[in-house]
Amino acid sequence: CSREQRALIQAILKAYERHQIPHDVAKKLLHDQYSVEENFLLLTEMATNQVQVLVEFTKNIPGFLSLDHEDQIALLKGSAVEAMFLRSAQVFSSKTPAGHTEVLEDRIRKSGISEEFIIPMFNFYKSIGGLHMNPEEQALLTAITILTPDRPYVKDQSKLCTLHHPHEPQYFARLLGRLTELRSLNHYHTEIISSWRVSDHKFTPLLCEIWDVQ
Ligand SMILES: CC1(C)[C@H]2CC[C@]1(C)[C@H](OC(=O)c1ccc(O)cc1)C2
């Protein structure tokens, strides 16, 4: 990578690491009781928080704020679900201490989401975990997901991957392959949201705004 590319990657990494999910949400995982209602409320808080973290991260991606404001909103709305699933997959596969992951998985499974959506969701988490991405790759993949939801991916990000995975020339292609799988989760998410509405659960204003519900 050239000097300015390294600087860009460092800026994106710094933004990514600055906006982590607060530990109080992770702590709640272990303490509140386990009813479906409780689990749903916890996931609501988690999703709301993830969208807030996503907005903060995106605002710190160099150049994003100089985009046309409507485009900024369109990019955020177009990529929020994918970025949230990607973030959760990364949280699942690395950050949270071991015990939390099982508890979080159990609470997601008992939160009113039907099994048909749970299966692809956890398959995705496993496939992301299996990539053992380092923080730069996680930050870059999230930035790519947000910035180019529908345009062909720029090639220079691939240089960083070959740097860290010299033994796997096809590593970057595998990363992008995960983004295709990630895209399919959009569809499941729409179903999850609508099926939850059947049992008339309340969403937060931020989630209603970003997903045009209610
Ligand atoms: C881990 C996940 C990505 C997976 C299960 C929880 C998540 C944070 C997400 O929840 C919502 O989208 C959601 C939407 C609305 C709501 O009130 C609660 C959760 C789906």
PDBQT file of the ligand as one rigid body, heavy atoms in Angstrom, charges set to zero:
ROOT
HETATM    1  C1  LIG A 301     -27.658  -9.860  16.598  1.00  0.00    +0.000 C 
HETATM    2  C2  LIG A 301     -28.682  -9.166  15.692  1.00  0.00    +0.000 C 
HETATM    3  C3  LIG A 301     -27.981  -8.565  14.511  1.00  0.00    +0.000 C 
HETATM    4  C4  LIG A 301     -29.831 -10.095  15.298  1.00  0.00    +0.000 C 
HETATM    5  C5  LIG A 301     -30.427 -10.391  16.673  1.00  0.00    +0.000 C 
HETATM    6  C6  LIG A 301     -30.280  -9.079  17.427  1.00  0.00    +0.000 C 
HETATM    7  C7  LIG A 301     -29.566  -8.192  16.444  1.00  0.00    +0.000 C 
HETATM    8  C8  LIG A 301     -28.862  -7.017  17.038  1.00  0.00    +0.000 C 
HETATM    9  C9  LIG A 301     -30.585  -7.826  15.374  1.00  0.00    +0.000 C 
HETATM   10  O1  LIG A 301     -31.747  -7.353  16.016  1.00  0.00    +0.000 OA
HETATM   11  C10 LIG A 301     -32.548  -6.488  15.260  1.00  0.00    +0.000 C 
HETATM   12  O2  LIG A 301     -32.363  -6.246  14.094  1.00  0.00    +0.000 OA
HETATM   13  C11 LIG A 301     -33.624  -5.873  16.049  1.00  0.00    +0.000 A 
HETATM   14  C12 LIG A 301     -34.523  -5.023  15.437  1.00  0.00    +0.000 A 
HETATM   15  C13 LIG A 301     -35.529  -4.433  16.174  1.00  0.00    +0.000 A 
HETATM   16  C14 LIG A 301     -35.627  -4.716  17.538  1.00  0.00    +0.000 A 
HETATM   17  O3  LIG A 301     -36.597  -4.113  18.295  1.00  0.00    +0.000 OA
HETATM   18  C15 LIG A 301     -34.721  -5.596  18.157  1.00  0.00    +0.000 A 
HETATM   19  C16 LIG A 301     -33.709  -6.169  17.412  1.00  0.00    +0.000 A 
HETATM   20  C17 LIG A 301     -30.836  -9.120  14.647  1.00  0.00    +0.000 C 
ENDROOT
TORSDOF 0
